[in-house]
Structure formats: structure tokens, C-alpha cells
Amino acid sequence: MTEAELLALAPAALDAGIGLTLQGFEDGAAILRLEPPSLAVVGETGAGPVYLHGGALATCVDTAAWYAVAYEREGDWVMADLRCDFLRMAAREPHRVEARCLRAGRMLATADVRIAPCDRPERTVAVGRAQLARIDRG
């Protein structure tokens, strides 16, 4: 799909719920922004530190990988495998999610994803790798 086609897609309900939006593409990489609402946060009750829920970060990996693959190669892609490594606590602040398609074959594709605070891009909070399978016969 083209960048314009991908940007025109309405976000999935889960993505909208955690504040995840596609911003565009830079040098072939999908760039998303996470503006986490309370739904994506753990610890707001005052019992400890406030940080992003791992499920919200894993959703970022899933969605960003899909955008990177869909941009690289036409087809109907679904998640086949996903790994997410949490490197440090992620504070409740805007994050940049960058995904790059490493390979998009006829039936399988692989993408790497990196998540870091927008104002501190060197402070990676999570990385992920996703494998997607093509389900159409294109």
C-alpha cells in the first residue's frame, strides 16, 4: 500500500484506545506515535510508579510491524509470531514507535520495531520482532 493509503486508514479500536497513531514513513520505516491515556498505564492508584503496561507496548510492536510490512509489499498480512523485549520501565509520556521491514517475501515477512520516548530517542524502552504471514493468494 502507498503511504497515502495507509495514512487514510482508520486506526483499529485497540490502537485508538491506547493512543497509537501512524505519523508517516521515513526512509522506508513506519513511524507511529504513542500518546498513552490512562487505559495504557499501570500504577495510577498511587501505590507505586506510573508506567506503561506491557500489553500497550506489545500492541505497538504488532501494529507498527504491520504498517512496515504493508508499506513494503502488497497483500493481506496477519501476525504469525511476535516477540517483545522490555528493556526498561516506560514512563507515561509520548513515545516514538519505529518499524522497519527486514524482508517481505511472497508469503512471509519480518519486521523489527523500536520504541523510545519522543524527547529521548536514545533511551529505548522496548524492541520487538514480528513475523507476518500473507493470507491472500496475490
N, C-alpha and C positions, 0 to 999 in steps of 0.2 A: 504494500500500500504506500501511497505517497505521504509525505509529511502533512499536506493539507487534509487528506482523507483521515489520517489518524487524529489530527487535532480536532476534526469535526465530530468525532465520535463522542457520544455522551459517556461520562465515566460510569463504571459499574457502581451499584449501590454501595457495596462494601468500600470501594475506593473513595467515593464521596463521603462516606461515613467517617473515614479516618483522616480525611483532608488531603488525599493524594490526587494530584493533577499532572497531566502531561504538559510540559512547557515547550517542548520542541526537540530538535536534534542538533548536535554539534559534532562535526567530524564523524558522522555515522553513528554516534551514540545517542540513545534516547535519554532525555533529561526530564526528570519529574521533580515536583516539589511536594514535600510533606509538611502540611500545616496542622499539627495534631490537636484535635479537640479533646475534651475530657474522655470520650469513648476510647481513645488510643493510649490512655495514661493509667499508670498504676501508682498508688501511694498518695492520692489526693486527700485522704482522710486525716492526714496529719500524723500518721503512725510511723512515718519514715520518709525517705527521699522520694521525690516525684520523678518518674522516668517513663519512657515509652515501653509499652507492652511488646514482648517478643513477637506476638501474633501480628501486630501492626507492621513491624519491620519485615517479617516474613511475607506479608501481603505486598509490601513494596517490592521485594525481590520478584515475586510472582508476576505482578503487573508490569514492572519495568522490563523484565526479560521478554514478556510477550510483545511489548511495543518494539523492542530492539529487533526481535526476530521478524515480526510482521512488516517492519520497515525494510528489512534486508531481503525478504523473499515472500512472494505471494503465497496464499494458501490459508486454510483453516487450521490454526495451531492450538493445541491443548497441552497443558503441563503434564509431563511424564515423570519427572523427577526434579526435586528441589532440595538444595542444601543451603542453610543459612548459618553462618558463624557470627556470634555476637562477641565483639571484641572489647566493648566497654559499655557502661550504662549510657543510654541515650537520653539526654535531658529533653524536657518539653519545650522545644524551640523548632523553628523551621529547619528542615533538612533537605539537602540535595540528594537525589537518587539518580545515579548514572548507570546505564546498562549498555553493554556492547555485545553484539552478536559475534561470537567467535567463529562459528561455522553454521551454515544453513544448507543442508543437503536436500535431496529430493523428499525424504521422509522424516528426518531428524534434524534438530537444530540445538545449539548450545550457546548460552549467553552468560556472561559474568556481570555482577551487579555490585556497586559500592554505594554505601550510604554514609553521609557525613553532614555535620551542621553547616548551614549555608554560610555562616560567618567564620567558620574554622574548617575549611575544606581538607586540611591536613590531618584532622582528628577523626579518622574513620571509626564509626561505631559498629558497623556490620558489613559483611561481604557475603555474597551468595553466588551460587552457580545453579543454573536451571537447564534442564533438557526438555525440549518440547517436541511433540510428535504431530505430524501433519495428518489430518483425518479426512481430507478430501482427496480426490484422485487426480487433481490438477497436474 
